[in-house]
Amino acid sequence: MMADQFPWLTAIILLPLVASFLIPVLPDKDGKLVRWYALGVAIAVVKFEEVR
């Protein structure tokens, strides 16, 4: 699939949605892992937006 045919808008919307379902199962006591996870997801979404 070529980059101009990839559904970028769908990926930008679904990536945070799917990633949010993993937060409750992350083994975290003080919340730091969830913060780093959320930061990683946010950076990935920004990278998707730049490619588009």
N, C-alpha and C positions, 0 to 999 in steps of 0.2 A: 504494500500500500504506500502510495506516495504521500509526502508530507502535506501537500495541498488538499489531499482527499481525506486525511485523518480527521475525525470528529473532535477538534480541539475544544470547542465549547462544552461538549459532553464530558470530556476528560477533566476540564477545569471544574465542572460542577460535581462530578461523581467522585473524584479523588478525595476531597475533604469529607464527603458524606460517608464513603466506605471506610476511610481512616477513622472516623468518629466511632464506628462500631467496635473498633479494637481497643479503645481507651478503657472500658470497664474490665477487660481481661489482662491488662498490663499489671505485672506484679510491682506495685509501688507503695511505699509507706509514707514518704514525706512529700510527694507530688513533683519531685524533680524529674523523674523519668517521663511523666506525662507532659511536662513543659518542654523537654527536649524533643519528644515525639511530635508535639504540636508545632514546634519550630521547624522541624524537618519537613512536615507535611506542608506548612506554609511556604517554605523555600521551594519545594517541588512544584507547588501550584504557580508560584511566581515564574519559575523556569518554563512551565508549560505556556504561560502567557507570553513570555518573550519569544518563544519559538513560533507562536501563531503569528 
